[in-house]
Amino acid sequence: MPDWSRLARTSDGCDGSYRIDRTALTNVARMARRTLLAMGAVGLLLLSACTRPEDARPATSGDPIAAVDTADDADDVTDATDTGDETSDASATTGMSTSTTAGPTTTTTSAAGGATTEAPTTTTTAAMTTTTTTEPDDPGDLTLIFDGILPFRFGDRDVDVVPALSQVLGAPTLDELSEYPDADQGMFFDSSGEQSFIAHFGRTVCFADGLCVQFGAGAPETLIFTGWSLGGQSDLDTEDGIVIGSTLADFVDVIEYDPAMSCYQVAYGTASGIDVTLLSEDGVFAAPNADGDGLDVFDPDPTMVTVTELRAGQLPVFVFADC
């Protein structure tokens, strides 16, 4: 909980609400940078272990952090599965299964009258097994989940995800490659030191409906799906049916949030592992009390609280965000 007594309060002069002095909070954030980074590293470990409410992560789900490492260390994986047996190697890397069928035993008689028994002949057949992803035909085929956007999961390659999304959402309005060259305590930072990410390179692709998908890896050639965010007026929904503009009243049993962790009229919660941003049109969720030594927590009308943003996975983070 922040020490609200150290934050300057400034009246907006219109509805009696207050806002945080951004300069003061920015200075606090800069002093606590290393503490925040350490907390962020713990958060990443917790995120990689999160599950659905029924505590059953789908077997096909991908951990974006582990997947980044996997994409960068593909050569190591190949070396580890090299057994020296060509058939075994093919099965490990391509999903090929083999079967051997024994033929009949044959007996021949030599000119000297002796009988010779030959070993049975064998025939080896191979069957290739492949896993395919159904390509979406329209936005209704896409579902927002905590570990991807069905039919895609975190860990899928950008060269597969972006073209498929473009087919149903239209050409991207933004397609930007970013580099985070400076590493500090397990995170990477851009040249300004103000934005961090989990990988050395990142690619952000956004569409007209407000959906942005994020990719990351140690090299631009191995980028994988790590996160997504949604704002704007998109009709994309979650498995629970939440869309941008949904009210808290309609999903009061699904969306969880703590008013004390809000930022005046904005609150942050979760729904089935997806991060949710809420906006109140009925006053603030919480504000510093009159004595400046704590918070007054309020309970806005849930019919007047709407979902303004949904997010999941790993995304670039502005280090000095004040709220």
Secondary structure, DSSP 8 states (H G I E B T S, - for coil): ---GGGS-EEE-SSSS-EEE-HHHHHHHHHHTHHHHHHHHHHHHHHHHT---TTS---TT---HHHHHHHHHTHHHHHHHT--S-HHHHHHHHH-EEEEEEE---EEEE-TTS-EEEE---EEEEEEE--------SSGGG-EEETTEEETEETT-BHHHHHHHHHHHH-S-SEEEEEE--EEETTEEE-TTSSEEESSSEEEEEE-TTSEEEEEEESSGGG-EEEEEEE-TT----BTT---TT-BGGGGTTT-EE-GGGSBBTEEEEEETTEEEEEEESSS-SEEE-TTSSSEEE----GGGEEEEEEEEE---EETT---
